Amino acid sequence: MRPLRRLAHAFLVPPALVLPAAIVLATALGCSSGSGADAGDGRLRVVATTTQTADFARVVGGEQVQVYGVLKANVDPHDFEPSPADLDALGRADVIVRNGVGLEEWFDEVIRSAEAEGAVVDASAGVPLRRSGVSDRGAYDPHLWHNPRYAMRMVTNIESAFSAADPPRQAAYRDNGQRYIAALEALDAEVEAQIGSLRNRKLVTNHDAFGYLVERYGLEFVGSIIPTFDTQAELSAQDVSALVARIRDTGVKAVFSESSLPPRTAESIGQEAGVRVVAGDDALYGDTLGPPGSDGATYLEMMRHNVRVIVDGLR
């Protein structure tokens, strides 16, 4: 048994039980040299479930870790099935970082199948969660990273997990985390100033993914095309008509599409309501970061892109 399995910290979830049925799969995949979690050079092997947690893990871990991200850029996390390579990476990981709050619906089953022995950290631990008003019937909103202050908590949780799993290098993790939190504090102040300059703060998006941004900076959420946290929810004609009416009645200036969702419905609603639709390269990054080289390649870049697009669209 690895020492990591004996870690006892409030933010760690006990490792999954080994399932005999997964032994054949783990053995077959174990010979693969392409797993991102197989560092093989003394670095901490980290698997992060989402693009945001993967970015946080890379910044906090620096050269001391090798990070494998399960979700890729612009892939909808609400409609995702892990691959055999993902199971292999999870089975080899020393630390597994998840967003939590139900975003990774596949997580528990896949962890069991992968026979994962690494320590699991829920990056959302300690974050005050918001509930949906209507459509999700009181469900908690998992999109907490859209508030940089909550991103700071996620970073702190990841740093604590790395330090617990790898004590000899905890000073490096702590220093990296503190520098990044300083950058997040600067980002928070920057976003507050930009959104504070707006007179019209009425926001309409693809789905209800920006509630934490709305709460933190005083935006006014008029509605979303998919009126729920989950992008797989079905949209009714009544929902569309009601949203078009609200857009017309409240003076909304633009409808913001998202990079991981098709813009067709947003374009139809924008045309019917007579307002501009922000899509293409200017689409918001709601559920994932963007690919390398894009405006949303890192968390800091993603936040600055989203705020610039929102401010430009509402001004």
C-alpha positions as CSV (number, residue, x, y, z in Angstrom):
1,M,0.0,0.0,0.0
2,R,1.3,3.4,-0.9
3,P,1.9,5.9,2.0
4,L,-0.4,8.3,0.1
5,R,-3.4,6.2,1.0
6,R,-2.8,6.8,4.7
7,L,-3.1,10.6,4.4
8,A,-5.7,11.9,6.8
9,H,-6.6,15.5,6.0
10,A,-10.0,17.1,5.9
11,F,-9.7,18.0,2.2
12,L,-8.8,14.5,1.1
13,V,-11.3,11.8,0.1
14,P,-10.4,8.2,0.9
15,P,-9.1,6.3,-2.1
16,A,-11.5,4.1,-4.0
17,L,-11.8,0.4,-3.2
18,V,-10.1,-2.0,-5.6
19,L,-12.5,-3.8,-8.0
20,P,-11.3,-7.2,-9.2
21,A,-12.9,-6.6,-12.6
22,A,-10.6,-3.6,-13.2
23,I,-7.4,-5.6,-12.7
24,V,-7.4,-6.8,-16.3
25,L,-7.9,-3.4,-17.7
26,A,-5.3,-1.8,-15.5
27,T,-2.8,-4.5,-16.4
28,A,-3.5,-4.1,-20.1
29,L,-3.1,-0.3,-20.0
30,G,-0.2,-0.3,-17.5
31,C,2.4,-1.1,-20.3
32,S,1.5,2.2,-22.1
33,S,4.3,4.7,-21.9
34,G,2.1,7.5,-23.1
35,S,0.3,8.2,-19.8
36,G,0.6,11.8,-18.7
37,A,0.5,10.7,-15.0
38,D,3.5,8.4,-15.3
39,A,6.3,10.9,-14.5
40,G,9.0,8.3,-14.0
41,D,11.5,11.0,-12.9
42,G,10.6,11.6,-9.2
43,R,8.0,14.3,-9.9
44,L,4.6,14.1,-8.3
45,R,2.1,12.4,-10.7
46,V,-1.0,14.5,-10.7
47,V,-4.3,14.0,-12.6
48,A,-6.7,16.9,-12.7
49,T,-10.3,16.3,-13.9
50,T,-11.0,19.8,-15.4
51,T,-9.0,22.3,-17.4
52,Q,-9.2,24.8,-14.6
53,T,-7.9,22.4,-11.9
54,A,-5.2,21.2,-14.3
55,D,-4.1,24.8,-14.8
56,F,-4.1,25.5,-11.0
57,A,-2.1,22.2,-10.5
58,R,0.5,23.2,-13.0
59,V,1.1,26.6,-11.5
60,V,1.2,25.3,-7.9
61,G,3.3,22.3,-8.7
62,G,5.7,23.9,-11.1
63,E,8.6,21.7,-12.1
64,Q,7.9,19.4,-9.2
65,V,4.8,17.8,-10.8
66,Q,3.6,16.3,-14.0
67,V,0.0,17.0,-14.7
68,Y,-2.4,15.0,-16.8
69,G,-5.7,16.8,-17.6
70,V,-8.7,14.5,-18.1
71,L,-11.0,17.1,-19.7
72,K,-9.6,18.9,-22.7
73,A,-10.2,22.5,-23.9
74,N,-13.7,23.3,-25.2
75,V,-15.0,19.9,-24.2
76,D,-18.4,20.1,-22.4
77,P,-17.8,18.5,-18.9
78,H,-21.6,17.8,-18.6
79,D,-21.4,15.4,-21.6
80,F,-18.1,13.6,-21.1
81,E,-17.0,10.0,-21.0
82,P,-13.4,9.2,-19.9
83,S,-11.2,7.2,-22.2
84,P,-9.0,4.2,-21.4
85,A,-6.0,6.6,-21.3
86,D,-7.8,8.6,-18.6
87,L,-8.4,5.5,-16.6
88,D,-4.7,4.6,-16.9
89,A,-3.6,8.0,-15.8
90,L,-6.0,7.9,-12.8
91,G,-4.7,4.5,-11.8
92,R,-1.1,5.8,-11.8
93,A,-1.7,9.1,-10.1
94,D,-0.2,10.2,-6.7
95,V,-2.7,13.0,-6.4
96,I,-6.1,13.4,-8.1
97,V,-7.6,16.9,-8.2
98,R,-11.3,17.2,-8.9
99,N,-13.5,20.3,-9.1
100,G,-16.3,18.7,-7.1
101,V,-19.9,20.0,-6.6
102,G,-21.2,17.3,-9.0
103,L,-19.5,18.7,-12.1
104,E,-17.7,15.3,-12.8
105,E,-20.7,13.0,-12.6
106,W,-18.6,10.2,-13.9
107,F,-15.9,10.5,-11.2
108,D,-16.7,8.0,-8.6
109,E,-17.4,5.1,-11.0
110,V,-14.3,5.8,-13.0
111,I,-12.1,6.0,-9.9
112,R,-13.3,2.6,-8.9
113,S,-12.7,1.2,-12.3
114,A,-9.2,2.7,-12.5
115,E,-8.2,1.2,-9.1
116,A,-6.9,4.6,-8.2
117,E,-4.7,4.7,-5.1
118,G,-3.7,8.3,-5.2
119,A,-5.0,10.9,-2.7
120,V,-8.1,12.7,-4.0
121,V,-8.5,16.4,-3.3
122,D,-11.8,18.2,-3.8
123,A,-10.8,21.7,-4.9
124,S,-14.2,23.1,-3.9
125,A,-13.8,22.3,-0.2
126,G,-14.5,25.4,1.9
127,V,-16.0,27.4,-0.9
128,P,-19.5,28.9,-0.1
129,L,-21.7,27.4,-2.8
130,R,-24.6,29.1,-4.5
131,R,-27.9,27.3,-5.2
132,S,-30.0,27.7,-8.3
133,G,-33.1,29.8,-8.0
134,V,-35.5,27.7,-10.1
135,S,-34.4,25.4,-12.9
136,D,-32.0,23.2,-11.0
137,R,-34.3,22.9,-8.0
138,G,-31.8,23.9,-5.4
139,A,-28.8,22.1,-6.9
140,Y,-25.4,23.6,-6.1
141,D,-23.6,25.5,-8.8
142,P,-20.2,23.8,-9.7
143,H,-18.8,26.8,-11.7
144,L,-17.1,28.4,-8.7
145,W,-13.9,29.3,-10.5
146,H,-15.6,32.3,-12.1
147,N,-15.1,34.1,-8.8
148,P,-11.3,34.7,-8.4
149,R,-11.7,34.7,-4.7
150,Y,-13.0,31.1,-4.8
151,A,-10.2,30.2,-7.2
152,M,-7.8,31.3,-4.4
153,R,-9.5,28.7,-2.2
154,M,-9.2,26.0,-4.8
155,V,-5.5,26.8,-5.2
156,T,-4.9,26.7,-1.5
157,N,-6.6,23.2,-1.3
158,I,-4.4,22.0,-4.1
159,E,-1.2,23.3,-2.5
160,S,-2.1,21.7,0.8
161,A,-2.7,18.3,-1.0
162,F,0.6,18.5,-2.8
163,S,2.5,19.4,0.4
164,A,0.9,16.5,2.2
165,A,1.7,14.1,-0.5
166,D,5.3,15.3,-1.1
167,P,6.6,16.9,2.2
168,P,10.2,17.4,1.1
169,R,9.0,19.9,-1.6
170,Q,6.3,21.6,0.4
171,A,8.2,24.9,0.5
172,A,8.2,25.0,-3.3
173,Y,4.5,24.3,-3.4
174,R,3.8,26.9,-0.8
175,D,5.8,29.6,-2.6
176,N,4.2,28.9,-5.9
177,G,0.8,29.0,-4.4
178,Q,1.4,32.3,-2.6
179,R,2.7,33.9,-5.8
180,Y,-0.3,32.7,-7.7
181,I,-2.7,33.9,-5.1
182,A,-1.1,37.4,-5.3
183,A,-1.8,37.3,-9.1
184,L,-5.4,36.2,-8.4
185,E,-5.9,39.1,-6.0
186,A,-4.6,41.5,-8.7
187,L,-7.0,39.9,-11.2
188,D,-9.9,40.3,-8.8
189,A,-9.2,44.0,-8.4
190,E,-8.8,44.5,-12.1
191,V,-12.1,42.7,-12.9
192,E,-14.0,44.7,-10.2
193,A,-12.8,48.0,-11.7
194,Q,-13.7,47.0,-15.3
195,I,-17.2,45.8,-14.5
196,G,-17.7,48.6,-12.1
197,S,-17.4,51.0,-15.0
198,L,-20.6,49.6,-16.7
199,R,-23.9,51.3,-16.5
200,N,-25.8,48.4,-18.2
201,R,-24.9,45.1,-16.4
202,K,-27.7,42.8,-17.8
203,L,-26.2,39.5,-18.8
204,V,-27.7,36.6,-20.9
205,T,-25.5,33.5,-21.6
206,N,-25.8,30.1,-23.1
207,H,-26.4,28.3,-19.8
208,D,-26.3,29.2,-16.1
209,A,-22.5,29.0,-15.6
210,F,-21.6,32.5,-14.5
211,G,-23.5,32.9,-11.3
212,Y,-20.4,33.3,-9.2
213,L,-19.1,36.1,-11.5
214,V,-22.5,37.8,-11.3
215,E,-22.6,37.7,-7.5
216,R,-19.0,38.8,-7.1
217,Y,-19.1,41.8,-9.4
218,G,-22.7,43.0,-9.3
219,L,-23.9,41.9,-12.7
220,E,-27.6,41.5,-13.4
221,F,-28.4,38.0,-14.6
222,V,-31.4,38.2,-16.9
223,G,-31.4,34.6,-18.0
224,S,-29.7,31.9,-20.0
225,I,-30.7,30.0,-23.1
226,I,-30.4,26.7,-21.2
227,P,-32.0,27.7,-17.9
228,T,-29.9,25.3,-15.7
229,F,-26.3,24.5,-14.6
230,D,-26.4,21.4,-16.9
231,T,-25.9,21.9,-20.6
232,Q,-27.7,18.6,-21.3
233,A,-31.0,19.9,-20.1
234,E,-33.7,20.2,-22.7
235,L,-34.9,23.6,-23.9
236,S,-38.6,24.1,-24.4
237,A,-40.3,26.5,-26.8
238,Q,-41.8,28.2,-23.8
239,D,-38.4,28.7,-22.3
240,V,-37.2,30.4,-25.5
241,S,-40.3,32.7,-25.8
242,A,-39.9,33.7,-22.1
243,L,-36.2,34.6,-22.6
244,V,-36.9,36.6,-25.8
245,A,-39.5,38.6,-23.9
246,R,-37.2,39.3,-21.0
247,I,-34.4,40.4,-23.3
248,R,-36.8,42.9,-25.0
249,D,-38.3,44.1,-21.8
250,T,-35.1,44.6,-19.8
251,G,-33.0,46.3,-22.4
252,V,-30.4,43.6,-22.8
253,K,-27.7,44.6,-25.3
254,A,-26.2,41.2,-26.2
255,V,-26.5,37.5,-25.9
256,F,-23.2,35.8,-25.1
257,S,-22.5,32.3,-26.5
258,E,-19.9,29.9,-25.0
259,S,-16.9,28.2,-26.6
260,S,-17.9,24.7,-25.6
261,L,-21.5,25.0,-26.9
262,P,-23.0,25.4,-30.4
263,P,-24.1,29.0,-31.0
264,R,-27.1,28.2,-33.2
265,T,-29.8,28.6,-30.5
266,A,-28.1,31.8,-29.2
267,E,-28.1,33.2,-32.7
268,S,-31.8,32.3,-33.2
269,I,-32.8,34.0,-29.9
270,G,-30.6,37.0,-30.6
271,Q,-32.2,37.4,-34.0
272,E,-35.7,37.1,-32.7
273,A,-35.0,39.5,-29.8
274,G,-33.2,42.0,-32.0
275,V,-29.9,42.0,-30.1
276,R,-26.3,41.2,-31.0
277,V,-25.0,37.7,-30.4
278,V,-21.4,37.4,-29.2
279,A,-19.9,34.2,-30.6
280,G,-16.9,32.8,-32.5
281,D,-13.5,33.9,-31.2
282,D,-15.3,36.2,-28.7
283,A,-17.4,33.4,-27.2
284,L,-17.2,33.2,-23.4
285,Y,-15.2,30.4,-21.8
286,G,-17.9,29.0,-19.5
287,D,-17.1,25.3,-18.6
288,T,-13.5,24.9,-19.9
289,L,-10.4,26.9,-20.7
290,G,-9.4,27.3,-24.3
291,P,-6.7,25.5,-26.3
292,P,-3.0,26.6,-26.2
293,G,-2.6,29.9,-28.0
294,S,-6.2,31.0,-27.5
295,D,-7.4,33.9,-25.3
296,G,-8.5,31.3,-22.7
297,A,-5.4,29.1,-22.6
298,T,-4.9,29.7,-18.9
299,Y,-7.2,30.7,-16.1
300,L,-5.9,34.2,-15.9
301,E,-6.2,34.6,-19.6
302,M,-9.7,33.1,-19.6
303,M,-10.9,35.5,-17.0
304,R,-9.5,38.5,-18.7
305,H,-11.0,37.4,-22.0
306,N,-14.4,36.9,-20.5
307,V,-14.4,40.2,-18.8
308,R,-13.2,42.1,-21.8
309,V,-15.9,40.5,-24.0
310,I,-18.6,41.2,-21.4
311,V,-17.6,44.8,-20.9
312,D,-17.3,45.5,-24.6
313,G,-20.6,43.8,-25.3
314,L,-22.6,45.7,-22.6
315,R,-21.0,49.0,-23.0
